[in-house]
């Protein structure tokens, strides 16, 4: 997956985590809603000033928004989850409850 698409997906993920619609984010960043849509859909990179404003609204750092390498490979994700469970055997029940809650 190309970096533009990954960046857009990461911004969408962070926006949704904040509970904001694209329209509300665009209003807070002072850009047209299609600008946010095009960024999130991987059609355009945000300008540096727009990216900085998006990060300010989402209360994120540049590191947060560019932390999308974990999205590259499902098998790597599964291996990492398994490793976390092995490293935290006392939390396996918690992991299970979270997975069940997320898949309802």
C-alpha positions in Angstrom: 0.0 0.0 0.0 1.4 3.4 -0.9 2.3 6.0 1.7 -0.4 8.5 0.7 -3.1 5.9 1.3 -1.5 4.8 4.6 -1.3 8.4 5.8 -4.9 9.0 4.8 -6.1 5.9 6.7 -4.1 6.9 9.7 -5.6 10.4 9.8 -9.1 8.8 9.4 -8.3 6.5 12.3 -7.2 9.3 14.5 -10.1 11.5 13.5 -12.6 8.8 14.3 -10.9 8.1 17.6 -11.6 11.7 18.5 -15.3 11.3 17.5 -15.1 13.9 14.8 -16.8 13.8 11.4 -14.9 14.8 8.3 -17.1 17.9 8.2 -16.3 18.9 11.7 -12.6 18.3 11.3 -12.6 20.4 8.1 -14.4 23.2 10.0 -11.9 23.1 12.8 -8.9 23.0 10.4 -10.6 25.7 8.2 -10.5 23.8 4.9 -13.1 22.5 2.6 -14.6 19.1 3.5 -13.4 17.6 0.2 -9.8 18.4 1.3 -10.2 16.1 4.3 -12.0 13.5 2.2 -9.2 13.5 -0.5 -6.5 13.2 2.2 -8.3 10.3 4.0 -8.9 8.5 0.7 -5.3 8.8 -0.3 -5.9 11.0 -3.3 -3.9 14.0 -1.9 -1.2 14.6 0.6 -2.1 17.4 3.1 0.0 20.5 2.8 2.3 21.0 5.7 0.2 23.7 7.3 -3.0 21.6 6.9 -1.2 18.6 8.4 0.0 20.7 11.3 -3.6 22.1 11.9 -5.1 18.6 11.6 -2.6 17.3 14.2 -3.4 20.3 16.5 -7.1 19.5 16.3 -6.6 15.8 16.9 -4.1 16.5 19.6 -1.5 14.3 17.9 2.2 14.5 17.1 3.8 14.0 13.7 5.1 10.7 15.1 1.5 9.6 15.9 0.2 10.3 12.4 3.1 8.6 10.7 2.9 5.5 12.9 1.2 3.4 10.2 3.8 0.7 9.5 1.9 -1.7 11.7 -0.9 -1.6 9.0 1.3 -3.2 6.4 0.8 -6.9 7.1 -1.9 -8.9 8.9 0.3 -11.8 9.7 2.8 -9.4 11.4 -0.1 -8.0 13.4 -1.1 -11.5 14.5 2.5 -12.3 15.5 2.7 -9.1 17.5 -0.6 -9.8 19.3 0.6 -13.4 20.1 3.8 -12.0 21.5 2.0 -9.5 23.7 -0.1 -12.3 25.1 3.0 -14.5 25.7 4.7 -11.5 27.4 1.6 -10.9 29.6 0.0 -14.3 30.5 -1.9 -12.7 33.4 -3.8 -10.5 30.9 -4.9 -13.1 28.5 -8.5 -13.0 29.9 -8.5 -9.2 29.4 -7.2 -9.7 25.8 -10.0 -12.2 25.2 -12.7 -9.8 26.6 -11.5 -7.0 24.4 -11.5 -9.1 21.3 -15.0 -10.4 22.1 -16.3 -6.8 22.7 -14.7 -5.6 19.5 -16.3 -8.3 17.4 -19.8 -8.0 18.7 
